[in-house]
């Protein structure tokens, strides 16, 4: 393989790899990678030192290209559609919509061993206990809400007049 063929293979490989950013689907990138690898093998057939320089240049240029794309992509029209534009600093990973349940009472829909389902305010919730086992139908009270975790305890029933 002569030098001109190797350089053409390397150039076309890099061109198709760059085109993969605009033309997603994988075909252009796969063909580009195969051409680049073939060009690199051809560079080693010319001389080992030339092959090593091609590998080194490919790594350096590839890394610089990735860093440039990460830095500049968010300012392009395509990048604004693919990169999150909002700050996620106040994101908790859960909704605090169940916080109002603290102190509410309900009934264990099934056995809580220590997790299960309870009906609170006519809605079913997945709840956990603090380690104790609670039988189905037992009255429970929400002790604490930690994110998506609703912690309940059994309410002791007090019967008067017996």
N, C-alpha and C positions, 0 to 999 in steps of 0.2 A: 504494500500500500504506500503510495507516495505522499509527500507532504501536502500537496494541494487537496487531495481527496480527504485526508485527515482533517484539514482545516474546514473544508466544506461540510463534512459530517458534524464536526463540533459546532459550527455556526448554525446549521439547520436544526440541530438538536436543541441548542439554546433558544433559537427562535420559536420552535414549537412548544418548548416548556414555558416560555413567556406568553405565548398565545393561549395556553391553557387557562390563564387567569381570566381572559375575556371570553373564551369559548369553553365553558365547563362541559364536562361529559367524560373526560378521561382519555379519549382517543388521541387527541393532539399531544397530551402530556406523555402518554405511553409511547407513542412513536418518537417523540422528542427524546425521551429517556433512552430508548433503544439506539437512536442515532448517536447520542452523546456517548453512550457506553461503547458503541462500535468505534467511534472516533478515538476514544481513549485507548482501546485495545490496539487500534492502528498506530497511535502515537508510541506505544510500547514496542510495536514491531519496527518502528524507525530506530529508536534507541531507548534504553531504559531511562536515561536522564531526561529525555524529552517527555516520556510518558509520566514520570514523576512530576515534572513541571506542569503538565496538563492537569493532573490530579490535584496538585496544590492550587493552581489557578482556579480550577473548578470549585474547590472548597471555599477559597477566599471570596471569589466573585459570587458564588451561591449564597454564602453567609451575608455578604454586603447587600445583595439584592433583597434577601428576606428582611433584613433590618430596615432597608430603605422602604420597602413595601409596607412594613408595619408602621413606620413613621408617617409616610405620605398618604397611605391609602385612606385614612380616616378623613382627609380633607377633599377627596374627590367625590363626585356625584355617586359613583358606584359604591365607594366606601361608606358613604352616609346611609346607604340602604342596608349594608351588611354589619356595620359597627354600631353598638349601642351608644346613643347620643345622650342618654340621661345618666345622672349620677345615681349610683345604687348605694350610696353611703348610709341611707336610713332604711335600707331593706333588711328585714328581720328573718325572712325565710318562712314566715307564717303570718297569718292574719290574727289580730287580737280581738276578733269578733266574739270569742267565747269568754272574754274577761268578765262579762256581766253575770256569768253563771256562779261566781263565787258566793257562797252562802245559800244558794238555792237548794231545794230538796227534790228528790225524785225517787224512783223505784228501780231496783236492779232488774233488768229485763231477763237476764240469764245469770248463771253463776259467775261471780267475779273471782277468778283464781290466778293471780290477782287482777287480771285485766278482763274486760268484757264490755257488755252493752248495758247502758242505763237509760231510762226514759226520764228526761228532765224538761219541764215546760212543754209537755206533749211532743217532744222531739227525741229521737234516738241519738245517743252520743257514745263514742268509744271512750271508756273511762278505765282508770287503774286505781287500785287501793294502795295503801302504804305497806302492803305485805300481807294483810289479813285476808282470809277467804270469806266471801259474803255469798249467801245463798240467793237464788232467784226469788224475786218478790219482796225482798227485804228493803226497807226504806233506807235511802242514802242521802248524804248531804255533800255538796261540793266544798272541799276544804281549800283547794288552791288550783289555779290554772297557770301552767308554765308552758307558754307557746301553744302547741297543739295538744299538750298533755293535760287532761282533766283528772285531778286527784280527788277521790271521794272517800268518805268513811261511813260506816254503818251508824244509823241513828237508833239509839236505844228507845224502845217503845215503853211508855209509862202508862199502865192501865189503872184507872181509879175506880173505886166502887166495887171491887170484887172481893 
